[in-house]
Every structure is written in C-alpha cells, then in structure tokens.
C-alpha cells in the first residue's frame, strides 16, 4: 500500500477548524459508550472535511493522530517560549515565536489567550509582552489538574448520590416488610381469637343439657353429655 502524502497546510488548517467545531465532544473527559461513539462520529466528520479539501482520503485515525502530533508540538513550543520569556539574570533570552497555526491550535485547546504570546498580537513593549506571557498562560498541567479535580469531584458526588439512593431504597423496603409483617400478625391474632371462640362455644354446647318436649310442650327427656334421662319413667 502506497504511503499517504504528508498533511498539507490547507489540510492542517481545516483540521484545526473542524476540531474547533467539535471540540465540546472531542474534549469531553467522560469515557462511556455513548461519549466514545459521539467522539468517533465527530472524528469521522473531521476526516471527511479534511479529505474534501485535498483529494487525499484521510481516515478518522489519520486526523486523530495528526491532531495529537500538532497539539503536542504546539504545547512543547509554548512551554519553551514561556521558559525563555521568564528568564532572569545575566544573559539575554532567545525569542521564541509561535506560528499562526500553532497559535490557533493552542487557542482551540484552551491553552492560552492570544494577548502577550510571542508571535501573537501585542502592542506593548518586549517587557510587557513577557509579563503578559507569564500571567495569561494556562499550562497543560494546570488544565489537566483542573479537569482531573472536576472529574474526581463529579465521581465522588455521584457515588454519594448513588449510596444515598441505595440506603433510601433499603429503608423503604424494610418499612414495607414491617407493614406486611404487622398485617400478618393482626390476621393471625384474629384467627386465634376465632379459634378460641369456636372452642369455647363447643365446650359450652357439650356441657349443657337439652330438653325434649312432646307436642303438648310437656318435658319428656333432658339430654346431658353423659346420656339421656327419662322424666316420664
């Protein structure tokens, strides 16, 4: 398979522009199935736009790798420029200027403001430029620490929320179980009462006698548990 040509300046400019259009998705710190699928679609869209300006077919992996390279190179140059601009003591620092493309990459990544950047727009003198450079840069480590801290706080908040919900569910389940158990005991108590009542009635019925009369309502027999007594004999 023939090796693809290097990215042209037009392709890189298009890559930066398209990354800017999709940066909310591509810079997302979440890592789940839905977010990863959205990122893949975004990279495919970027690749399609880049391919359309050059006639060279660029895949999602191609443009993703190229973006990593240009962003990494731009950050390294930015770091070097910052060190040179903040040097003190004897000797003079060598000026390091960032190209327009590198500035766009850094701005897209949210690394810095354009004011006071070597090679950027600066109407003040060299000393003011160096001061602005130190004050306005947001280094990659600072940004990464901020993202990590925010992600950590979000994770802890979700865990606490999940734990509270589980505890609440367990309390509700236990409450419902106790309600059911209470009703069961009430029914059992009622059943025992009825059983006792039935037993008492049965005992009472067997302990009493019964009078048997003739048609004239004259007593003939008195039935007792032990047998019959004939009052007429």
N, C-alpha and C positions, 0 to 999 in steps of 0.2 A: 504494500500500500504506500502510495507516494506521500511524503511528508507535507503537511499543510504549510502554506506560507505564514510568515510572522504577521502578527496583527498590524494593520496599517494605522496611521494617526487617526483617520476617519473612523475606523472600527473602534479604536480606544475611546474617542470622543462619544461615539454612540453608546458604547458600553457604560460609560460614566453617566450619561444622560438617562439611560434606561434603568440603571441601578438606582438613580435618584427617584425615578417614577415608582419603583417597587421597594424602596428602602424600608418602609414600615414592616413589610412582610419579611424581607431578606435579613433585616437586622433584629428580628424578633428573638428574644432569649428563650422562648418556650421551645420545648423539644418533645412534642407529642405527634401522633399520627396525622391529625388534621393540619397542624402547623407545618410539618415536614412536606405534606402533599401540596400545600399552598406555596411553599418555597420552591418546590420542584417545578410547579406551573409557572412561577414567576421567572425562574432561570430559563425555562423553555421559551418564554416570551422575549426575554432579553436576547437569547441566542438567535431567535427569528429576526429581530430588528437588526442585529449586528450583521447577520448573513445577508440581509437585503441590501445593505449599502456597499458590499464589496463583491458579491457574487461567489464568495467562498463559504461553503457550508460550515457553520460553527455550531457545535452541539452545546447542550446545557453544561456539560462537564468542561468543555473548552472555555466558555466565557467565565465560568465559576473559577477555574484555575487562573485565568488571566487576571481576573479581578483580585484574587488573592495576591498575585505577584505585584501588580501595580500599587495596591494598597500597602503591601508590606514595604516595598521600595520607598514609597512616599513617606511612610511613617519613620523609616530609618533616616531619610534625608532631613525630615523635620526635626528629629531628635538631635542630629548632628548640628543643624542650623541653630537650634536652641542653645546647645552647649557652647558653640562658637560665639553666639551673641551675648552670652552671660559671663564670658571670661573676664577676669580682672587681673591686675598686677602688671608686671613688666611684659613687654612684647605686645604685638598687635594681633588681633584675631583675624583670621581669613574669612572674608564674606562668603556665605553660602546662600545662594539664591534658589528658590523653588520655581519650577516652570509653571506656566498657566495650567497645564494638565495636572500637575501634582497638587496645585492649589485646589483645583476642582475636586480631585479625589479626596483630599483631606476635609474639605467643606462637606462633601457628600457623606463622609464617615462621621461628621460631627466632631472632628478633632480640634478645630480652631476657628476663630474669626479671621477675616482677611486683613483687618487693620493691624499694621505692625509686623506683618510677615515679610521676611526677606523675599523680594521679588514680587510682593503684593502692592496694594495701594497704600502709600504712606507719604503724607505731605509734610511731616515733621522731619527734623534732622536725624542723623545717624544715632545719636544718643537716645533720642525719644523713641526711635524705632526699636532699639534694643530693649528699652524699658517696657514698651508695649508688647514686645515679643514674649517677655518673661511673664507679664501679667495676664495676657489673653490666651496663652496656650493651655489647652486641656490635654494632658498627656494620655497616652493609651492606657498606662497603668492606673491613672486616676479614674478614667472612664470605666475600665474593667472592674475596678474596686466598687464603683458606684452601682454598676449593673449587678455584680455579684451580691452586694449588700441588699439591693432591692429584691433580687430573686430569693435570697435567703429569708428576708422578712415575709415575702409573699408565701413562701413554703411553710414557715412557722405558723403564719396566720391561718393557712388552710388546714394544717394539722390540728391546731387548736379548735377551729370551727368543726372539723370532722369529729374530733374527740368529744366536743360538747354535744353534737348531734347524736352520737352513739350513746352517750350517757343518758341523754333525754329519752331516747328510744327505749333503753333498758328500764328506766324508771316507769315509763308508760306501760311497758309490757308487764312489769311486776305489779303495777297498780291494777291492771285488768285481770291478772291472775288472781289477786287477792279478792277482787269483786266476785269473780266466778266461784272461788272457794267459799266466800261468805254465803252466797246464794245456795250453794250445795249443802252447807251446814244447816241453813234455815229449812231446806226441804227435808233433810234427814231428821231434824228435830220435829218437824210436823209429822213425818211418817211414824216416828217413835211414839208421839203423842196419840196418834190414831190407833196404833197397835195396842198401846196401853189401855185406851178407851174400849177397844173391842174386847180385850181380855177381861176387863172389869165387868163389862156387860155380860160376857159369857159366864163368868163366875157367879154373878148375881142371878142370872137366869137359872143356873143349875142349883143354886142354894134355896130358891123359893119353891113353894108348892103351887099346884094349880087345882082350882075347884071345878068339878064336873057336875053339872045340874041336869035334871030331866026337863021335859017340856013345860012343867009347871014351876020351873025355877026352884025345885027342891034339891038341895045338895045330896048327891049320891056318892061321889068319890072326892078325895083330896089327894092329889098326886104330889108326892115328895120325891126327892132324889133317891131315897132308899127303896121305894116301891109304891104300892097302892094301898090305901086304907079304905075299906068299905064301911061307910057310915050306916048303911041300911041293914047290915047283917046283925 
